[in-house]
Amino acid sequence: MKKYFTIFSIILLLSFNINIITVHAETKTFTQGIYNVRDSGLLAGTSYTVQNTSPTNKSLLIIFDNNQLMQELIRLEPNSPKYTLKPFQYDYFIVVIGDAKLVLS
């Protein structure tokens, strides 16, 4: 009986000591320019959200694949809500037009 109690106590102790780690995507800020997904540190196959954090400037976000076909086009108003983007591939290009700051998270 003492053996079972010891094993149960160890299992109970270990179950209380497990820490749950929450993972948040690192936010990336983009200004006007052309960006490669691989070089910008974004992960392929991951859905990102984009938001215009500029209080006054509009922006246009265009995503091209390696065949120069447009995959997505989003016009972002000042202080826009978050929009979910399709998952990227490593050979995609991101084009940002406008003086706004776009935050991808």
SVG drawing of the C-alpha trace seen along z (x, -y; Angstrom):
<svg xmlns="http://www.w3.org/2000/svg" viewBox="-12 -61 29 63">
<polyline fill="none" stroke="black" stroke-width="0.4" points="0.0,0.0 2.9,-2.3 4.3,-1.7 1.1,-2.7 0.8,-5.8 4.4,-6.9 3.8,-6.4 0.5,-8.3 2.2,-11.1 5.0,-11.4 2.5,-11.4 0.4,-14.0 3.5,-16.2 4.6,-16.0 1.2,-16.9 1.1,-20.1 4.6,-21.1 3.9,-21.1 4.0,-24.7 1.8,-25.7 3.7,-28.0 1.6,-30.3 3.1,-31.0 2.5,-34.3 3.6,-35.1 6.3,-37.7 4.9,-40.8 6.6,-42.2 6.2,-45.8 6.4,-46.6 6.6,-50.0 6.5,-50.8 8.5,-48.3 8.9,-44.9 9.6,-42.0 10.4,-38.3 8.7,-36.0 11.9,-33.9 14.1,-37.0 11.6,-38.8 11.5,-35.9 7.9,-34.9 7.0,-31.3 5.6,-29.4 2.2,-27.7 1.2,-30.0 -1.8,-32.3 -1.0,-35.8 -3.2,-38.8 -2.4,-42.3 -3.4,-45.6 -2.7,-49.2 -1.6,-51.0 -1.1,-54.4 -3.7,-57.0 -3.9,-58.9 -2.3,-57.0 -3.9,-54.4 -2.0,-51.4 -2.3,-48.7 -1.0,-45.2 -0.4,-42.9 0.9,-39.4 2.5,-37.7 3.6,-34.1 6.8,-33.0 5.0,-33.1 4.2,-36.8 0.5,-36.0 -1.4,-38.1 -2.6,-35.9 -4.1,-38.6 -4.8,-42.4 -6.1,-44.3 -6.7,-48.0 -6.1,-49.0 -7.7,-52.2 -6.1,-54.1 -6.4,-52.2 -7.9,-49.3 -9.2,-46.1 -7.1,-42.9 -7.5,-40.9 -6.5,-37.3 -4.3,-36.4 -3.9,-33.1 -0.9,-31.1 2.3,-32.1 4.8,-30.0 8.6,-30.8 8.7,-32.1 5.9,-34.7 6.6,-38.4 4.8,-41.0 4.4,-44.5 3.3,-47.4 2.3,-50.6 1.6,-53.8 3.2,-55.6 1.4,-53.5 3.0,-51.0 1.5,-47.5 1.8,-45.0 1.8,-41.3 1.2,-39.0"/>
</svg>
